[in-house]
Amino acid sequence: MPPPGKGKLRILQRRSGIGRPAVERRTLEALGLKHHQDTVVKPDHPALRGMLYRVRHLVAVTPAKAKE
């Protein structure tokens, strides 16, 4: 995960939420990830970092490019 700061993060769901605890499935849903290989771009802030930490084994996070 990139260091915290201003900007946006690209979040890619790498693994399915099937068979995961309900709290992890709800976190994926709150992030806007609906299925495997889904990608969203979100502004970087502490609450988002906490959500990503909870599902860190299911997602890949990279800094978003300027156009996104």
PDB file of N, CA, C and O in Angstrom:
ATOM      1  N   MET A   1       0.853  -1.171   0.000  1.00  0.00           N
ATOM      2  CA  MET A   1       0.000   0.000   0.000  1.00  0.00           C
ATOM      3  C   MET A   1       0.899   1.233   0.000  1.00  0.00           C
ATOM      4  O   MET A   1       1.898   1.261   0.718  1.00  0.00           O
ATOM      5  N   PRO A   2       0.564   2.252  -0.790  1.00  0.00           N
ATOM      6  CA  PRO A   2       1.373   3.462  -0.810  1.00  0.00           C
ATOM      7  C   PRO A   2       1.292   4.196   0.526  1.00  0.00           C
ATOM      8  O   PRO A   2       0.354   3.985   1.294  1.00  0.00           O
ATOM      9  N   PRO A   3       2.269   5.056   0.806  1.00  0.00           N
ATOM     10  CA  PRO A   3       2.234   5.801   2.066  1.00  0.00           C
ATOM     11  C   PRO A   3       1.024   6.724   2.122  1.00  0.00           C
ATOM     12  O   PRO A   3       0.557   7.197   1.086  1.00  0.00           O
ATOM     13  N   PRO A   4       0.509   6.986   3.332  1.00  0.00           N
ATOM     14  CA  PRO A   4      -0.668   7.844   3.453  1.00  0.00           C
ATOM     15  C   PRO A   4      -0.372   9.257   2.968  1.00  0.00           C
ATOM     16  O   PRO A   4       0.762   9.731   3.029  1.00  0.00           O
ATOM     17  N   GLY A   5      -1.386   9.893   2.500  1.00  0.00           N
ATOM     18  CA  GLY A   5      -1.233  11.260   2.024  1.00  0.00           C
ATOM     19  C   GLY A   5      -2.416  11.669   1.183  1.00  0.00           C
ATOM     20  O   GLY A   5      -3.436  10.982   1.124  1.00  0.00           O
ATOM     21  N   LYS A   6      -2.257  12.799   0.538  1.00  0.00           N
ATOM     22  CA  LYS A   6      -3.326  13.293  -0.316  1.00  0.00           C
ATOM     23  C   LYS A   6      -3.318  12.538  -1.629  1.00  0.00           C
ATOM     24  O   LYS A   6      -2.300  11.971  -2.027  1.00  0.00           O
ATOM     25  N   GLY A   7      -4.443  12.536  -2.289  1.00  0.00           N
ATOM     26  CA  GLY A   7      -4.529  11.854  -3.567  1.00  0.00           C
ATOM     27  C   GLY A   7      -5.600  10.788  -3.553  1.00  0.00           C
ATOM     28  O   GLY A   7      -6.482  10.773  -2.695  1.00  0.00           O
ATOM     29  N   LYS A   8      -5.504   9.893  -4.527  1.00  0.00           N
ATOM     30  CA  LYS A   8      -6.502   8.836  -4.664  1.00  0.00           C
ATOM     31  C   LYS A   8      -5.819   7.486  -4.741  1.00  0.00           C
ATOM     32  O   LYS A   8      -4.654   7.379  -5.123  1.00  0.00           O
ATOM     33  N   LEU A   9      -6.566   6.462  -4.372  1.00  0.00           N
ATOM     34  CA  LEU A   9      -6.067   5.094  -4.405  1.00  0.00           C
ATOM     35  C   LEU A   9      -6.913   4.266  -5.361  1.00  0.00           C
ATOM     36  O   LEU A   9      -8.137   4.392  -5.389  1.00  0.00           O
ATOM     37  N   ARG A  10      -6.261   3.428  -6.136  1.00  0.00           N
ATOM     38  CA  ARG A  10      -6.957   2.463  -6.995  1.00  0.00           C
ATOM     39  C   ARG A  10      -7.010   1.155  -6.216  1.00  0.00           C
ATOM     40  O   ARG A  10      -5.979   0.645  -5.778  1.00  0.00           O
ATOM     41  N   ILE A  11      -8.210   0.614  -6.045  1.00  0.00           N
ATOM     42  CA  ILE A  11      -8.421  -0.601  -5.264  1.00  0.00           C
ATOM     43  C   ILE A  11      -8.942  -1.685  -6.199  1.00  0.00           C
ATOM     44  O   ILE A  11      -9.960  -1.501  -6.866  1.00  0.00           O
ATOM     45  N   LEU A  12      -8.250  -2.800  -6.244  1.00  0.00           N
ATOM     46  CA  LEU A  12      -8.615  -3.937  -7.086  1.00  0.00           C
ATOM     47  C   LEU A  12      -8.949  -5.116  -6.183  1.00  0.00           C
ATOM     48  O   LEU A  12      -8.144  -5.499  -5.335  1.00  0.00           O
ATOM     49  N   GLN A  13     -10.133  -5.691  -6.362  1.00  0.00           N
ATOM     50  CA  GLN A  13     -10.504  -6.875  -5.585  1.00  0.00           C
ATOM     51  C   GLN A  13      -9.829  -8.086  -6.213  1.00  0.00           C
ATOM     52  O   GLN A  13     -10.172  -8.483  -7.326  1.00  0.00           O
ATOM     53  N   ARG A  14      -8.872  -8.673  -5.505  1.00  0.00           N
ATOM     54  CA  ARG A  14      -8.091  -9.785  -6.023  1.00  0.00           C
ATOM     55  C   ARG A  14      -8.718 -11.143  -5.734  1.00  0.00           C
ATOM     56  O   ARG A  14      -8.546 -12.090  -6.502  1.00  0.00           O
ATOM     57  N   ARG A  15      -9.448 -11.236  -4.621  1.00  0.00           N
ATOM     58  CA  ARG A  15     -10.039 -12.514  -4.233  1.00  0.00           C
ATOM     59  C   ARG A  15     -11.519 -12.318  -3.940  1.00  0.00           C
ATOM     60  O   ARG A  15     -11.957 -11.216  -3.608  1.00  0.00           O
ATOM     61  N   SER A  16     -12.271 -13.381  -4.063  1.00  0.00           N
ATOM     62  CA  SER A  16     -13.711 -13.344  -3.867  1.00  0.00           C
ATOM     63  C   SER A  16     -14.071 -13.199  -2.388  1.00  0.00           C
ATOM     64  O   SER A  16     -13.305 -13.589  -1.506  1.00  0.00           O
ATOM     65  N   GLY A  17     -15.249 -12.630  -2.137  1.00  0.00           N
ATOM     66  CA  GLY A  17     -15.761 -12.525  -0.780  1.00  0.00           C
ATOM     67  C   GLY A  17     -16.564 -13.746  -0.359  1.00  0.00           C
ATOM     68  O   GLY A  17     -17.011 -13.829   0.785  1.00  0.00           O
ATOM     69  N   ILE A  18     -16.753 -14.695  -1.274  1.00  0.00           N
ATOM     70  CA  ILE A  18     -17.519 -15.902  -0.962  1.00  0.00           C
ATOM     71  C   ILE A  18     -16.787 -16.706   0.106  1.00  0.00           C
ATOM     72  O   ILE A  18     -15.587 -16.960  -0.007  1.00  0.00           O
ATOM     73  N   GLY A  19     -17.514 -17.100   1.133  1.00  0.00           N
ATOM     74  CA  GLY A  19     -16.935 -17.893   2.207  1.00  0.00           C
ATOM     75  C   GLY A  19     -16.210 -17.064   3.254  1.00  0.00           C
ATOM     76  O   GLY A  19     -15.654 -17.621   4.201  1.00  0.00           O
ATOM     77  N   ARG A  20     -16.204 -15.757   3.103  1.00  0.00           N
ATOM     78  CA  ARG A  20     -15.553 -14.869   4.066  1.00  0.00           C
ATOM     79  C   ARG A  20     -16.558 -14.447   5.128  1.00  0.00           C
ATOM     80  O   ARG A  20     -17.766 -14.510   4.899  1.00  0.00           O
ATOM     81  N   PRO A  21     -16.070 -14.018   6.289  1.00  0.00           N
ATOM     82  CA  PRO A  21     -16.986 -13.531   7.322  1.00  0.00           C
ATOM     83  C   PRO A  21     -17.819 -12.351   6.810  1.00  0.00           C
ATOM     84  O   PRO A  21     -17.397 -11.608   5.924  1.00  0.00           O
ATOM     85  N   ALA A  22     -18.988 -12.205   7.379  1.00  0.00           N
ATOM     86  CA  ALA A  22     -19.921 -11.162   6.937  1.00  0.00           C
ATOM     87  C   ALA A  22     -19.300  -9.773   7.023  1.00  0.00           C
ATOM     88  O   ALA A  22     -19.564  -8.931   6.165  1.00  0.00           O
ATOM     89  N   VAL A  23     -18.488  -9.518   8.034  1.00  0.00           N
ATOM     90  CA  VAL A  23     -17.892  -8.189   8.187  1.00  0.00           C
ATOM     91  C   VAL A  23     -16.961  -7.879   7.007  1.00  0.00           C
ATOM     92  O   VAL A  23     -16.882  -6.728   6.577  1.00  0.00           O
ATOM     93  N   GLU A  24     -16.272  -8.866   6.490  1.00  0.00           N
ATOM     94  CA  GLU A  24     -15.405  -8.650   5.327  1.00  0.00           C
ATOM     95  C   GLU A  24     -16.233  -8.435   4.064  1.00  0.00           C
ATOM     96  O   GLU A  24     -15.885  -7.593   3.237  1.00  0.00           O
ATOM     97  N   ARG A  25     -17.316  -9.177   3.904  1.00  0.00           N
ATOM     98  CA  ARG A  25     -18.187  -8.991   2.741  1.00  0.00           C
ATOM     99  C   ARG A  25     -18.827  -7.604   2.758  1.00  0.00           C
ATOM    100  O   ARG A  25     -18.934  -6.954   1.718  1.00  0.00           O
ATOM    101  N   ARG A  26     -19.252  -7.151   3.940  1.00  0.00           N
ATOM    102  CA  ARG A  26     -19.848  -5.816   4.055  1.00  0.00           C
ATOM    103  C   ARG A  26     -18.821  -4.725   3.773  1.00  0.00           C
ATOM    104  O   ARG A  26     -19.151  -3.697   3.182  1.00  0.00           O
ATOM    105  N   THR A  27     -17.582  -4.944   4.192  1.00  0.00           N
ATOM    106  CA  THR A  27     -16.525  -3.969   3.928  1.00  0.00           C
ATOM    107  C   THR A  27     -16.259  -3.861   2.433  1.00  0.00           C
ATOM    108  O   THR A  27     -16.106  -2.756   1.912  1.00  0.00           O
ATOM    109  N   LEU A  28     -16.201  -4.998   1.735  1.00  0.00           N
ATOM    110  CA  LEU A  28     -16.023  -4.967   0.278  1.00  0.00           C
ATOM    111  C   LEU A  28     -17.168  -4.214  -0.387  1.00  0.00           C
ATOM    112  O   LEU A  28     -16.948  -3.430  -1.310  1.00  0.00           O
ATOM    113  N   GLU A  29     -18.383  -4.450   0.080  1.00  0.00           N
ATOM    114  CA  GLU A  29     -19.554  -3.770  -0.471  1.00  0.00           C
ATOM    115  C   GLU A  29     -19.474  -2.265  -0.216  1.00  0.00           C
ATOM    116  O   GLU A  29     -19.798  -1.469  -1.098  1.00  0.00           O
ATOM    117  N   ALA A  30     -19.045  -1.871   0.985  1.00  0.00           N
ATOM    118  CA  ALA A  30     -18.920  -0.453   1.318  1.00  0.00           C
ATOM    119  C   ALA A  30     -17.839   0.228   0.479  1.00  0.00           C
ATOM    120  O   ALA A  30     -17.929   1.423   0.198  1.00  0.00           O
ATOM    121  N   LEU A  31     -16.828  -0.527   0.083  1.00  0.00           N
ATOM    122  CA  LEU A  31     -15.786   0.014  -0.790  1.00  0.00           C
ATOM    123  C   LEU A  31     -16.268   0.143  -2.234  1.00  0.00           C
ATOM    124  O   LEU A  31     -15.610   0.789  -3.049  1.00  0.00           O
ATOM    125  N   GLY A  32     -17.401  -0.461  -2.553  1.00  0.00           N
ATOM    126  CA  GLY A  32     -17.934  -0.411  -3.910  1.00  0.00           C
ATOM    127  C   GLY A  32     -17.452  -1.547  -4.790  1.00  0.00           C
ATOM    128  O   GLY A  32     -17.581  -1.487  -6.013  1.00  0.00           O
ATOM    129  N   LEU A  33     -16.894  -2.590  -4.172  1.00  0.00           N
ATOM    130  CA  LEU A  33     -16.399  -3.747  -4.918  1.00  0.00           C
ATOM    131  C   LEU A  33     -17.476  -4.816  -4.926  1.00  0.00           C
ATOM    132  O   LEU A  33     -17.901  -5.290  -3.873  1.00  0.00           O
ATOM    133  N   LYS A  34     -17.916  -5.195  -6.121  1.00  0.00           N
ATOM    134  CA  LYS A  34     -19.040  -6.124  -6.234  1.00  0.00           C
ATOM    135  C   LYS A  34     -18.620  -7.534  -6.602  1.00  0.00           C
ATOM    136  O   LYS A  34     -19.308  -8.494  -6.254  1.00  0.00           O
ATOM    137  N   HIS A  35     -17.497  -7.677  -7.303  1.00  0.00           N
ATOM    138  CA  HIS A  35     -17.086  -9.006  -7.745  1.00  0.00           C
ATOM    139  C   HIS A  35     -15.573  -9.052  -7.938  1.00  0.00           C
ATOM    140  O   HIS A  35     -14.896  -8.025  -7.926  1.00  0.00           O
ATOM    141  N   HIS A  36     -15.069 -10.251  -8.114  1.00  0.00           N
ATOM    142  CA  HIS A  36     -13.648 -10.496  -8.342  1.00  0.00           C
ATOM    143  C   HIS A  36     -13.147  -9.674  -9.533  1.00  0.00           C
ATOM    144  O   HIS A  36     -13.824  -9.602 -10.559  1.00  0.00           O
ATOM    145  N   GLN A  37     -11.983  -9.063  -9.408  1.00  0.00           N
ATOM    146  CA  GLN A  37     -11.336  -8.233 -10.434  1.00  0.00           C
ATOM    147  C   GLN A  37     -12.031  -6.886 -10.654  1.00  0.00           C
ATOM    148  O   GLN A  37     -11.754  -6.213 -11.647  1.00  0.00           O
ATOM    149  N   ASP A  38     -12.916  -6.483  -9.760  1.00  0.00           N
ATOM    150  CA  ASP A  38     -13.559  -5.175  -9.835  1.00  0.00           C
ATOM    151  C   ASP A  38     -12.568  -4.119  -9.342  1.00  0.00           C
ATOM    152  O   ASP A  38     -11.785  -4.382  -8.429  1.00  0.00           O
ATOM    153  N   THR A  39     -12.600  -2.925  -9.943  1.00  0.00           N
ATOM    154  CA  THR A  39     -11.687  -1.845  -9.578  1.00  0.00           C
ATOM    155  C   THR A  39     -12.477  -0.583  -9.275  1.00  0.00           C
ATOM    156  O   THR A  39     -13.431  -0.250  -9.977  1.00  0.00           O
ATOM    157  N   VAL A  40     -12.065   0.122  -8.210  1.00  0.00           N
ATOM    158  CA  VAL A  40     -12.640   1.422  -7.878  1.00  0.00           C
ATOM    159  C   VAL A  40     -11.502   2.380  -7.543  1.00  0.00           C
ATOM    160  O   VAL A  40     -10.411   1.953  -7.166  1.00  0.00           O
ATOM    161  N   VAL A  41     -11.762   3.672  -7.683  1.00  0.00           N
ATOM    162  CA  VAL A  41     -10.814   4.713  -7.297  1.00  0.00           C
ATOM    163  C   VAL A  41     -11.479   5.537  -6.211  1.00  0.00           C
ATOM    164  O   VAL A  41     -12.584   6.049  -6.393  1.00  0.00           O
ATOM    165  N   LYS A  42     -10.794   5.664  -5.075  1.00  0.00           N
ATOM    166  CA  LYS A  42     -11.346   6.377  -3.923  1.00  0.00           C
ATOM    167  C   LYS A  42     -10.330   7.393  -3.415  1.00  0.00           C
ATOM    168  O   LYS A  42      -9.126   7.173  -3.546  1.00  0.00           O
ATOM    169  N   PRO A  43     -10.796   8.513  -2.830  1.00  0.00           N
ATOM    170  CA  PRO A  43      -9.869   9.462  -2.214  1.00  0.00           C
ATOM    171  C   PRO A  43      -9.233   8.843  -0.965  1.00  0.00           C
ATOM    172  O   PRO A  43      -9.890   8.130  -0.206  1.00  0.00           O
ATOM    173  N   ASP A  44      -7.960   9.127  -0.772  1.00  0.00           N
ATOM    174  CA  ASP A  44      -7.210   8.573   0.354  1.00  0.00           C
ATOM    175  C   ASP A  44      -7.538   9.348   1.631  1.00  0.00           C
ATOM    176  O   ASP A  44      -7.360  10.565   1.685  1.00  0.00           O
ATOM    177  N   HIS A  45      -8.018   8.642   2.657  1.00  0.00           N
ATOM    178  CA  HIS A  45      -8.256   9.240   3.970  1.00  0.00           C
ATOM    179  C   HIS A  45      -8.212   8.136   5.021  1.00  0.00           C
ATOM    180  O   HIS A  45      -8.288   6.958   4.670  1.00  0.00           O
ATOM    181  N   PRO A  46      -8.093   8.485   6.300  1.00  0.00           N
ATOM    182  CA  PRO A  46      -7.904   7.472   7.342  1.00  0.00           C
ATOM    183  C   PRO A  46      -9.006   6.419   7.420  1.00  0.00           C
ATOM    184  O   PRO A  46      -8.709   5.251   7.671  1.00  0.00           O
ATOM    185  N   ALA A  47     -10.264   6.793   7.214  1.00  0.00           N
ATOM    186  CA  ALA A  47     -11.350   5.811   7.289  1.00  0.00           C
ATOM    187  C   ALA A  47     -11.208   4.764   6.188  1.00  0.00           C
ATOM    188  O   ALA A  47     -11.437   3.577   6.419  1.00  0.00           O
ATOM    189  N   LEU A  48     -10.832   5.202   5.001  1.00  0.00           N
ATOM    190  CA  LEU A  48     -10.617   4.271   3.893  1.00  0.00           C
ATOM    191  C   LEU A  48      -9.458   3.340   4.209  1.00  0.00           C
ATOM    192  O   LEU A  48      -9.527   2.145   3.922  1.00  0.00           O
ATOM    193  N   ARG A  49      -8.401   3.871   4.794  1.00  0.00           N
ATOM    194  CA  ARG A  49      -7.247   3.039   5.161  1.00  0.00           C
ATOM    195  C   ARG A  49      -7.657   1.943   6.145  1.00  0.00           C
ATOM    196  O   ARG A  49      -7.185   0.811   6.041  1.00  0.00           O
ATOM    197  N   GLY A  50      -8.527   2.269   7.092  1.00  0.00           N
ATOM    198  CA  GLY A  50      -8.997   1.265   8.040  1.00  0.00           C
ATOM    199  C   GLY A  50      -9.803   0.170   7.364  1.00  0.00           C
ATOM    200  O   GLY A  50      -9.674  -1.004   7.708  1.00  0.00           O
ATOM    201  N   MET A  51     -10.634   0.549   6.403  1.00  0.00           N
ATOM    202  CA  MET A  51     -11.414  -0.444   5.661  1.00  0.00           C
ATOM    203  C   MET A  51     -10.491  -1.345   4.843  1.00  0.00           C
ATOM    204  O   MET A  51     -10.689  -2.558   4.785  1.00  0.00           O
ATOM    205  N   LEU A  52      -9.488  -0.746   4.214  1.00  0.00           N
ATOM    206  CA  LEU A  52      -8.546  -1.530   3.412  1.00  0.00           C
ATOM    207  C   LEU A  52      -7.735  -2.484   4.286  1.00  0.00           C
ATOM    208  O   LEU A  52      -7.421  -3.598   3.866  1.00  0.00           O
ATOM    209  N   TYR A  53      -7.396  -2.051   5.493  1.00  0.00           N
ATOM    210  CA  TYR A  53      -6.646  -2.919   6.399  1.00  0.00           C
ATOM    211  C   TYR A  53      -7.464  -4.161   6.750  1.00  0.00           C
ATOM    212  O   TYR A  53      -6.920  -5.259   6.873  1.00  0.00           O
ATOM    213  N   ARG A  54      -8.757  -3.979   6.907  1.00  0.00           N
ATOM    214  CA  ARG A  54      -9.624  -5.097   7.271  1.00  0.00           C
ATOM    215  C   ARG A  54      -9.693  -6.157   6.171  1.00  0.00           C
ATOM    216  O   ARG A  54      -9.820  -7.344   6.471  1.00  0.00           O
ATOM    217  N   VAL A  55      -9.611  -5.748   4.911  1.00  0.00           N
ATOM    218  CA  VAL A  55      -9.707  -6.698   3.793  1.00  0.00           C
ATOM    219  C   VAL A  55      -8.407  -6.744   2.986  1.00  0.00           C
ATOM    220  O   VAL A  55      -8.432  -7.016   1.785  1.00  0.00           O
ATOM    221  N   ARG A  56      -7.286  -6.483   3.632  1.00  0.00           N
ATOM    222  CA  ARG A  56      -5.997  -6.392   2.936  1.00  0.00           C
ATOM    223  C   ARG A  56      -5.614  -7.671   2.208  1.00  0.00           C
ATOM    224  O   ARG A  56      -4.862  -7.616   1.236  1.00  0.00           O
ATOM    225  N   HIS A  57      -6.111  -8.817   2.652  1.00  0.00           N
ATOM    226  CA  HIS A  57      -5.804 -10.094   2.013  1.00  0.00           C
ATOM    227  C   HIS A  57      -6.686 -10.351   0.784  1.00  0.00           C
ATOM    228  O   HIS A  57      -6.466 -11.323   0.062  1.00  0.00           O
ATOM    229  N   LEU A  58      -7.678  -9.492   0.540  1.00  0.00           N
ATOM    230  CA  LEU A  58      -8.594  -9.667  -0.588  1.00  0.00           C
ATOM    231  C   LEU A  58      -8.400  -8.623  -1.691  1.00  0.00           C
ATOM    232  O   LEU A  58      -8.926  -8.783  -2.792  1.00  0.00           O
ATOM    233  N   VAL A  59      -7.651  -7.558  -1.402  1.00  0.00           N
ATOM    234  CA  VAL A  59      -7.526  -6.457  -2.353  1.00  0.00           C
ATOM    235  C   VAL A  59      -6.062  -6.123  -2.641  1.00  0.00           C
ATOM    236  O   VAL A  59      -5.162  -6.494  -1.888  1.00  0.00           O
ATOM    237  N   ALA A  60      -5.851  -5.416  -3.744  1.00  0.00           N
ATOM    238  CA  ALA A  60      -4.548  -4.838  -4.081  1.00  0.00           C
ATOM    239  C   ALA A  60      -4.756  -3.333  -4.216  1.00  0.00           C
ATOM    240  O   ALA A  60      -5.724  -2.888  -4.832  1.00  0.00           O
ATOM    241  N   VAL A  61      -3.843  -2.548  -3.637  1.00  0.00           N
ATOM    242  CA  VAL A  61      -3.991  -1.096  -3.618  1.00  0.00           C
ATOM    243  C   VAL A  61      -2.771  -0.454  -4.278  1.00  0.00           C
ATOM    244  O   VAL A  61      -1.630  -0.796  -3.965  1.00  0.00           O
ATOM    245  N   THR A  62      -3.027   0.478  -5.193  1.00  0.00           N
ATOM    246  CA  THR A  62      -1.969   1.241  -5.848  1.00  0.00           C
ATOM    247  C   THR A  62      -2.392   2.700  -5.922  1.00  0.00           C
ATOM    248  O   THR A  62      -3.586   2.993  -5.868  1.00  0.00           O
ATOM    249  N   PRO A  63      -1.442   3.623  -6.043  1.00  0.00           N
ATOM    250  CA  PRO A  63      -1.829   5.023  -6.228  1.00  0.00           C
ATOM    251  C   PRO A  63      -2.533   5.187  -7.575  1.00  0.00           C
ATOM    252  O   PRO A  63      -2.156   4.558  -8.564  1.00  0.00           O
ATOM    253  N   ALA A  64      -3.545   6.029  -7.601  1.00  0.00           N
ATOM    254  CA  ALA A  64      -4.278   6.275  -8.849  1.00  0.00           C
ATOM    255  C   ALA A  64      -3.523   7.301  -9.682  1.00  0.00           C
ATOM    256  O   ALA A  64      -2.828   8.161  -9.142  1.00  0.00           O
ATOM    257  N   LYS A  65      -3.662   7.206 -10.972  1.00  0.00           N
ATOM    258  CA  LYS A  65      -3.039   8.175 -11.878  1.00  0.00           C
ATOM    259  C   LYS A  65      -3.819   9.483 -11.833  1.00  0.00           C
ATOM    260  O   LYS A  65      -4.947   9.513 -11.339  1.00  0.00           O
ATOM    261  N   ALA A  66      -3.241  10.547 -12.335  1.00  0.00           N
ATOM    262  CA  ALA A  66      -3.843  11.880 -12.268  1.00  0.00           C
ATOM    263  C   ALA A  66      -5.194  11.957 -12.976  1.00  0.00           C
ATOM    264  O   ALA A  66      -6.065  12.705 -12.533  1.00  0.00           O
ATOM    265  N   LYS A  67      -5.395  11.212 -14.057  1.00  0.00           N
ATOM    266  CA  LYS A  67      -6.642  11.290 -14.826  1.00  0.00           C
ATOM    267  C   LYS A  67      -7.824  10.650 -14.121  1.00  0.00           C
ATOM    268  O   LYS A  67      -8.969  10.959 -14.450  1.00  0.00           O
ATOM    269  N   GLU A  68      -7.587   9.783 -13.179  1.00  0.00           N
ATOM    270  CA  GLU A  68      -8.672   9.007 -12.563  1.00  0.00           C
ATOM    271  C   GLU A  68      -9.378   9.795 -11.510  1.00  0.00           C
ATOM    272  O   GLU A  68     -10.317   9.294 -10.891  1.00  0.00           O
TER     273      GLU A  68
END
